[in-house]
Amino acid sequence: MTTPNGGDLLVATLRALGVDTVFGIVSVHNLPLVEAVDRDLRFVPVRHEASAVNAADAYGRARGTLGCALTSTGTGAGNAAGSLIEALSAGASVLHVTGQIDSEYLGQGRGFIHETKDQLGMLTAVSAYAATVTDAADAGRILREAAAAALAAPGGPASVEWPIDLQYAPQTPADQDGVLTGAKTAPVPSAARLDAAAALLATARRPLVWAGGGAARAGAELSAILDTLGAGLLTSNSGRGAVPEDDPRVVGNFASGPTGRALLDEADVLLTVGTHFRSNETSDYRLRIPEAHVQIDIDPAALGRTYPAAHALHGDAAQVLGALAERLAGRDRNTEPGWGERVREARESARAALRDGIGPQAAILDALTAALPRRAVIARDVTIPSSSWGNRLLPIHDPRDNVFPRGGGIGQGLGMGIGAALAHPERPTVVIAGDGGLAVHLGELLTLAQERPRLTLIVFNDGGYGVLRNMQDAHFDRRSGVDLATPDFGLLARAAGLPYARIASEADAGPVIKEAVDSAGPTLVEVDLTALGPMKNPFTPPVSIPGQNQ
């Protein structure tokens, strides 16, 4: 019988955390870990370390738990850094375990194979937690501590570098069901702060709530406070689905558009829950909000950072909302007559205006809405359909089904989609990507072909970086770096062993998408944007160019 080693310890830890699938690339510097995971759990051999982290990130988001990625030391860990930045930006719970050279040579700079200078420093810069296993006896504690750090709000990736000799060292995998090392209790605002915030909310005549990603696990409490206040709900991109988007109180991700701006101007009190007011959702912070602002956030640094808060409440969203609801219970609503109807009118007008502006792509929106069940996962890369209508009009009913790179980095959508699809193999997953973004990690088509998840990959092909092309056409006199060679996606799908379909007209959208979504495995669907025709209103990114769009 083989003596248990670090791989067995990792498996025991992951099992205790409910993780059954791990994403990574095998190496001489993580072989015992990969061997044990592949033997006892499911190991998914992606084609790039960045995709391993993206897939683990989305696996955790889709399940509302932890994801795990395995990479090699040196270049392998460096390849993962960009996706760790995304996980850090999103507060995603990722356990990233990377190899390291033999502990005997660590830090000596001898040029040992796969060695890099100050790998721990690099990991510290792009992770919420980073540590080195320096003693085999300490490996279990470090893994548990890292998992606790990744799962603790406000979250973020935890990276562990593990020298290869210590991975092979004998272990006695203990029962890992105990309390995670370093687990933290959520802070609770003082009674006085809660009382004062509730008193302000009670005065609201035209209340609005703005929910961000921090409200994702507070859906019931969020819905209750909307009822109590008679409020409408704006969301950030990350807050979508905290209250299902077919709820008439949900205006949605429209705060910075004309309808959202008008509604914010009319509102007299704003309650924000776990939103960080990102630049692209506030017109580079020029968006006006009411001065009577109550802000809830688990991250103390976020309170008042972007907009002043009359009452800043540091704590868990569900707990704080519940405490406010208790204080408001029994009070008569102060809401102005007709405010609820004004919210519903804003909801409908914002959606109608956007739908009209996307032209023939509305047929694809309609086809997806009709074909997808209520709890399908929608993974979106950074591309025009994602950033114009996918982030607002495709209905989201649970925040775990809304998977996208919150930091805005292109090329992460397919890796994320694979992770989300394997988190819920019983549900269909759709990935919305552009041809430019897909090319960043084109090798993951082979992972898709090998693992065969129930995933429909919709590639919007405009021959390059359409978002930046539109920006250059609007503001500059020439194009630079945006027109790209694009493969024949039919031949590419055939080479990878993937079913393929093409949408070249509005009439194609319904039957093609229905067949792909209903299938039991992967399908690559190309949307030929030249044949389909242009959007009525060309999309440009929500970024400022000095002197041109202030």
C-alpha positions in Angstrom: 0.0 0.0 0.0 1.3 3.4 -1.0 2.2 5.8 1.9 -0.1 8.8 1.8 1.6 12.1 0.8 0.7 15.7 0.2 -1.7 14.8 -2.6 -3.7 12.7 -0.2 -3.8 15.6 2.3 -5.0 17.9 -0.4 -7.8 15.5 -1.4 -8.9 15.1 2.2 -9.0 18.9 2.6 -11.0 19.4 -0.6 -13.5 16.7 0.2 -14.1 18.3 3.6 -14.8 21.6 1.7 -17.2 19.9 -0.7 -14.9 20.4 -3.8 -15.2 17.5 -6.2 -13.5 19.0 -9.3 -10.0 20.6 -9.7 -8.6 22.4 -12.7 -4.9 22.6 -13.6 -1.9 21.5 -15.6 0.4 18.7 -14.5 4.1 19.3 -14.0 7.1 17.7 -12.4 6.6 20.2 -9.6 3.0 19.2 -8.7 2.8 15.6 -9.8 1.8 14.1 -6.4 -1.0 16.6 -6.1 -2.4 16.0 -9.6 -2.1 12.2 -9.2 -4.1 12.1 -6.0 -6.8 14.5 -7.3 -7.1 12.6 -10.6 -7.4 9.3 -8.7 -9.9 10.3 -6.1 -11.7 13.4 -7.4 -12.0 14.9 -10.9 -9.0 16.6 -12.5 -9.6 18.7 -15.5 -6.5 19.2 -17.6 -6.9 22.7 -19.0 -4.5 24.1 -21.6 -3.2 27.2 -19.8 -2.7 28.0 -16.1 -4.7 31.2 -16.5 -7.7 29.1 -17.6 -7.2 26.8 -14.6 -7.8 29.7 -12.2 -10.6 31.1 -14.3 -12.4 27.7 -14.3 -11.8 27.2 -10.6 -13.1 30.8 -10.0 -16.3 30.2 -11.9 -16.8 26.7 -10.4 -16.8 28.4 -7.0 -19.0 31.2 -8.1 -21.6 28.9 -9.7 -21.8 26.7 -6.6 -21.4 29.5 -4.0 -18.4 27.8 -2.6 -14.7 27.3 -3.2 -12.8 26.4 -6.4 -9.4 24.9 -6.7 -6.6 25.3 -9.3 -3.3 23.5 -9.5 -0.3 25.1 -11.3 3.4 24.5 -11.6 6.1 26.8 -10.2 7.8 29.6 -12.0 6.3 30.3 -15.4 3.3 28.2 -14.5 2.5 30.3 -11.5 3.3 33.5 -13.4 0.8 32.4 -16.1 -1.9 32.2 -13.4 -1.3 35.7 -12.2 -3.7 37.5 -14.5 -6.6 35.3 -13.6 -5.7 35.7 -9.9 -6.0 39.4 -10.4 -9.6 38.8 -11.7 -10.4 36.6 -8.7 -9.1 39.3 -6.4 -11.1 42.0 -8.2 -14.2 39.8 -7.9 -13.6 38.6 -4.3 -13.9 35.1 -5.7 -13.1 32.1 -3.4 -10.2 30.3 -5.2 -7.6 28.0 -3.6 -4.6 28.2 -5.9 -2.0 25.5 -5.1 1.2 25.9 -7.0 4.4 23.9 -6.9 7.8 25.1 -5.8 11.4 23.7 -6.2 12.9 21.5 -3.6 13.0 23.2 -0.2 16.8 22.6 0.0 17.4 25.0 -2.8 14.6 27.5 -2.2 15.7 31.1 -2.4 19.3 30.4 -3.4 18.9 31.6 -7.0 20.9 28.7 -8.5 18.7 28.6 -11.6 16.9 25.4 -10.6 14.5 24.2 -13.3 11.2 26.2 -13.0 12.7 28.5 -10.3 11.7 32.2 -10.2 12.8 35.1 -8.1 10.4 35.7 -5.1 7.5 33.7 -6.3 5.8 34.3 -2.9 6.1 38.0 -3.4 4.4 37.7 -6.8 1.6 35.6 -5.4 1.1 38.0 -2.4 0.6 40.9 -4.9 -2.3 39.1 -6.7 -3.9 37.1 -3.9 -5.8 37.9 -0.7 -3.6 35.3 1.1 -0.3 33.7 0.2 1.9 31.3 2.1 4.7 28.8 1.6 4.7 25.3 3.0 8.1 25.1 4.8 7.5 21.9 6.8 5.5 18.9 5.8 3.9 18.8 9.2 2.5 22.3 8.6 0.9 21.6 5.2 -2.6 20.7 6.5 -2.8 23.9 8.7 -1.7 26.1 5.8 -4.3 24.5 3.4 -7.1 25.0 5.9 -5.9 28.6 6.6 -5.8 29.4 2.9 -9.3 28.0 2.3 -10.7 30.0 5.2 -9.1 33.2 3.9 -10.5 32.6 0.4 -14.0 31.9 1.8 -14.0 34.8 4.3 -15.7 38.0 3.1 -14.8 40.1 1.1 -13.0 37.0 -0.4 -10.3 36.7 -3.0 -7.9 34.0 -4.0 -5.5 32.2 -1.6 -2.3 30.9 -3.0 -0.1 28.2 -1.5 3.3 27.4 -2.9 4.4 23.8 -1.9 8.0 22.6 -2.5 8.0 19.3 -4.4 10.0 17.4 -1.8 7.4 18.3 0.8 4.6 17.3 -1.5 6.1 13.8 -1.6 6.7 13.7 2.2 4.6 11.2 4.1 1.3 12.6 5.5 -1.4 11.2 7.8 -4.5 13.0 6.4 -6.4 13.9 9.5 -10.2 14.3 9.6 -10.6 17.7 7.8 -14.2 18.4 9.0 -13.1 20.7 11.8 -13.4 24.5 11.9 -11.3 26.1 9.2 -8.1 27.6 10.6 -8.4 31.4 10.7 -12.2 31.6 10.0 -13.5 35.0 10.9 -16.8 36.2 12.4 -18.6 38.9 10.4 -18.6 42.3 12.1 -21.9 43.8 13.4 -22.5 47.6 13.4 -23.4 49.1 16.8 -27.0 49.5 17.8 -26.7 53.2 17.7 -25.4 53.2 14.1 -28.2 50.8 13.0 -30.8 53.0 14.8 -29.6 56.2 13.1 -29.5 54.5 9.6 -33.0 53.1 10.1 -34.3 56.5 11.2 -33.1 58.0 7.9 -34.5 55.2 5.8 -37.9 55.7 7.6 -38.1 59.2 6.2 -37.7 58.1 2.6 -40.4 59.3 0.1 -38.7 58.1 -3.0 -36.3 55.3 -1.9 -33.9 53.4 -4.1 -31.7 50.5 -3.2 -28.5 49.7 -5.2 -27.3 46.1 -4.8 -23.8 45.0 -5.8 -21.9 41.7 -5.5 -21.9 41.9 -1.7 -25.7 41.4 -1.8 -25.4 38.0 -3.6 -26.2 35.9 -0.5 -28.7 38.3 1.0 -31.5 37.9 -1.5 -34.3 37.3 1.0 -33.3 40.1 3.2 -32.9 42.4 0.2 -36.4 41.6 -1.0 -37.8 42.2 2.4 -36.2 45.7 2.7 -37.6 46.6 -0.7 -41.1 45.7 0.6 -40.6 47.5 3.9 -39.4 50.8 2.2 -41.5 50.5 -1.0 -38.2 50.9 -2.9 -37.0 50.2 -6.4 -33.8 48.2 -7.0 -30.8 49.2 -9.1 -28.0 46.7 -9.4 -24.4 46.7 -10.5 -23.4 44.0 -13.0 -22.2 41.8 -10.0 -25.5 42.3 -8.1 -27.7 41.0 -10.8 -30.0 38.2 -9.6 -29.8 39.0 -5.9 -33.5 39.6 -6.4 -34.7 37.7 -9.6 -34.8 40.1 -12.6 -38.4 39.3 -13.5 -39.5 41.0 -10.2 -41.2 44.3 -11.2 -39.3 46.2 -8.5 -36.0 45.5 -10.2 -34.9 48.2 -12.5 -31.6 46.4 -12.9 -28.1 47.2 -14.2 -29.1 50.6 -15.6 -27.8 53.1 -13.0 -25.5 55.0 -15.4 -27.9 55.2 -18.3 -30.4 57.9 -18.9 -33.2 56.1 -17.1 -31.1 55.3 -14.1 -29.7 58.8 -13.8 -33.2 60.3 -13.9 -34.3 57.9 -11.2 -31.3 58.6 -9.0 -32.0 62.4 -9.4 -35.6 61.9 -8.2 -34.7 59.6 -5.3 -34.4 61.2 -1.9 -32.7 58.3 0.0 -30.4 55.7 -1.4 -29.4 52.4 0.4 -26.4 50.7 -1.2 -25.6 47.1 -0.4 -22.2 45.6 -1.2 -21.5 47.7 -4.3 -18.1 49.3 -5.0 -19.3 51.8 -7.6 -16.9 50.7 -10.3 -15.8 53.3 -12.8 -17.6 51.7 -15.7 -20.8 51.7 -13.8 -20.7 55.3 -12.6 -19.3 57.1 -15.7 -15.9 57.4 -14.0 -17.5 58.5 -10.8 -19.4 61.4 -12.3 -22.8 59.8 -11.7 -24.8 61.7 -9.0 -26.4 59.9 -6.1 -28.6 61.3 -3.3 -26.8 62.9 -0.4 -29.0 60.8 2.0 -27.0 57.7 1.4 -26.8 54.6 3.7 -24.0 52.2 2.7 -23.6 48.6 3.8 -20.3 46.8 3.1 -18.3 43.9 4.6 -15.1 45.7 3.4 -14.4 48.6 5.7 -12.2 50.2 3.0 -15.2 50.5 0.7 -17.3 52.6 3.0 -17.3 56.2 1.8 -14.4 55.5 -0.6 -16.2 56.6 -3.7 -19.3 58.4 -2.5 -19.9 60.0 0.9 -22.2 58.0 3.2 -24.5 59.6 5.7 -24.5 56.3 7.5 -21.7 53.7 6.9 -22.5 50.2 8.2 -19.7 47.7 8.3 -21.0 44.2 8.3 -22.5 41.2 6.5 -25.3 42.3 4.1 -27.8 39.8 5.2 -27.3 40.5 8.9 -27.3 44.3 8.5 -30.4 44.3 6.3 -32.2 42.0 8.8 -31.3 44.4 11.6 -32.6 47.4 9.7 -35.8 45.6 8.8 -36.4 44.8 12.5 -36.1 48.5 13.3 -38.4 49.5 10.5 -41.0 46.9 11.3 -44.4 48.3 12.3 -43.7 51.7 10.9 -46.0 53.1 8.3 -44.4 53.5 4.8 -43.5 57.0 4.0 -43.4 56.3 0.3 -44.8 58.9 -2.1 -47.9 57.8 -4.0 -47.0 56.7 -7.5 -43.3 55.9 -6.7 -43.8 52.2 -7.3 -45.3 52.9 -10.7 -42.4 55.3 -11.5 -40.0 52.5 -10.8 -41.8 50.0 -13.0 -42.0 52.6 -15.8 -38.2 53.1 -15.5 -37.7 49.4 -15.6 -39.7 48.9 -18.8 -38.4 52.0 -20.6 -34.8 51.2 -20.0 -35.2 47.7 -21.4 -37.2 48.8 -24.4 -34.7 51.5 -25.4 -31.7 49.1 -25.1 -33.5 46.4 -27.0 -34.3 48.8 -29.8 -30.6 49.9 -30.0 -29.2 46.4 -30.5 -31.0 45.8 -33.7 -30.8 42.3 -35.2 -29.0 41.0 -32.1 -32.4 41.2 -30.3 -33.2 37.9 -32.1 -30.3 36.2 -30.4 -31.4 37.6 -27.0 -34.9 36.4 -27.6 -33.7 32.9 -28.6 -31.5 32.6 -25.5 -34.3 33.8 -23.2 -36.7 31.2 -24.8 -34.3 28.3 -24.8 -32.6 28.6 -21.4 -34.3 27.3 -18.2 -34.6 29.6 -15.2 -31.4 28.3 -13.6 -29.0 28.1 -16.5 -25.5 29.5 -16.1 -24.6 32.4 -18.4 -20.8 33.1 -18.7 -19.8 36.2 -20.6 -16.4 37.2 -21.9 -15.7 40.9 -22.6 -17.3 41.5 -25.9 -19.9 43.8 -27.4 -23.0 41.6 -26.8 -21.9 40.9 -23.3 -21.2 44.5 -22.4 -24.2 46.0 -24.1 -27.2 43.6 -23.7 -25.9 40.4 -22.1 -25.2 42.3 -18.9 -28.6 43.9 -18.7 -31.3 42.1 -20.8 -30.5 38.4 -20.5 -32.5 37.6 -17.4 -30.6 36.5 -14.3 -32.6 34.9 -11.4 -29.8 33.9 -9.1 -26.4 35.7 -8.8 -24.5 32.3 -9.0 -25.7 32.0 -12.6 -24.1 35.4 -13.6 -20.5 34.6 -14.4 -18.2 37.1 -16.0 -14.7 38.8 -15.5 -15.5 41.6 -13.1 -12.1 43.2 -13.6 -12.8 43.5 -17.3 -10.0 41.4 -18.7 -10.6 39.9 -22.1 -10.3 36.2 -23.0 -11.5 34.6 -19.7 -15.0 33.6 -20.7 -14.5 30.1 -22.1 -12.4 29.0 -19.1 -15.0 30.4 -16.8 -17.8 28.7 -18.7 -16.1 25.3 -18.5 -15.7 25.7 -14.7 -19.3 26.8 -14.3 -20.6 24.0 -16.5 -18.7 21.3 -14.6 -20.0 22.8 -11.3 -23.6 22.1 -12.5 -23.4 19.4 -15.2 -27.2 18.9 -15.0 -27.9 22.4 -16.3 -27.1 24.0 -19.6 -24.3 26.7 -19.7 -24.0 29.3 -22.3 -20.7 31.2 -23.0 -20.9 34.5 -24.9 -17.6 35.4 -26.4 -16.1 37.4 -29.3 -13.7 36.0 -31.8 -10.9 38.3 -30.4 -11.4 37.2 -26.8 -11.7 33.6 -27.7 -8.4 33.7 -29.5 -6.6 34.6 -26.2 -7.2 31.1 -24.9 -8.1 29.2 -28.1 -6.6 26.0 -26.7 -9.5 25.7 -24.3 -11.6 24.5 -27.2 -9.6 21.2 -26.7 -10.5 21.2 -23.0 -14.2 21.7 -24.1 -13.9 18.8 -26.5 -12.2 16.5 -24.0 -14.5 17.1 -21.0 -17.7 17.4 -23.1 -19.8 19.6 -20.7 -23.3 20.7 -21.5 -22.0 24.1 -22.8 -23.0 26.2 -25.8 -20.2 28.5 -26.9 -21.6 31.4 -28.9 -18.8 33.2 -30.8 -19.8 36.7 -32.1 -17.4 37.0 -35.1 -16.7 40.6 -36.2 -13.1 39.9 -37.3 -11.3 41.5 -34.4 -11.8 43.6 -31.3 -15.1 45.2 -32.1 -15.4 47.2 -28.8 -12.1 49.0 -29.5 -12.8 49.3 -33.2 -16.0 51.2 -32.4 -14.1 53.4 -29.9 -11.4 54.2 -32.5 -14.0 54.9 -35.2 -15.8 57.3 -32.9 -12.8 59.2 -31.5 -9.7 58.7 -33.9 -8.9 59.1 -37.5 -7.5 55.5 -38.0 -7.7 52.0 -36.6 -4.8 50.4 -34.7 -4.5 46.8 -33.7 -8.2 45.9 -33.8 -8.6 44.1 -37.2 -7.5 40.5 -36.8 -7.3 37.3 -38.8 -10.1 35.1 -37.8 -10.2 31.3 -38.4 -12.9 29.4 -40.2 -14.9 28.4 -37.1 -16.6 25.5 -38.9 -13.2 23.9 -39.7 -11.9 24.7 -36.3 -14.8 23.0 -34.6 -14.4 20.0 -36.8 -10.7 19.8 -36.0 -11.5 19.8 -32.3 -14.3 17.3 -32.6 -17.0 19.8 -31.7 -20.5 20.2 -33.2 -20.8 23.5 -35.1 -23.7 25.7 -36.2 -23.8 29.2 -37.8 -26.2 32.1 -37.3 -26.3 34.4 -40.3 -29.8 35.9 -40.0 -32.4 36.7 -37.4 -34.4 33.7 -38.6 -31.5 31.4 -37.8 -31.2 32.3 -34.1 -34.2 30.5 -32.6 -33.7 27.0 -34.1 -29.9 27.0 -33.9 -29.8 28.1 -30.3 -32.6 25.8 -29.2 -30.9 22.8 -30.7 -27.5 23.7 -29.1 -28.9 24.3 -25.7 -31.0 21.2 -25.7 -28.1 19.0 -26.6 -26.3 16.9 -23.9 -22.8 18.1 -24.8 -20.8 21.1 -26.2 -21.6 23.0 -29.4 -19.8 25.9 -31.0 -22.2 28.4 -32.5 -20.8 31.2 -34.7 -22.7 34.4 -35.1 -21.6 35.9 -38.4 -22.0 39.6 -37.5 -21.3 40.8 -41.1 -24.1 38.7 -42.4 -26.4 39.4 -39.5 -26.1 43.1 -39.8 -25.0 46.0 -37.5 -26.5 47.1 -34.2 -28.7 50.2 -34.5 -26.5 52.0 -32.0 -22.8 51.0 -32.2 -21.5 50.1 -28.7 -18.5 52.0 -27.3 -16.9 51.1 -23.9 -17.8 53.2 -20.9 -14.4 54.8 -20.5 -13.3 58.4 -20.8 -10.9 59.9 -23.3 -9.4 63.1 -21.8 -10.8 66.2 -23.5 -13.4 64.3 -25.7 -16.2 62.9 -23.5 -16.2 64.8 -20.2 
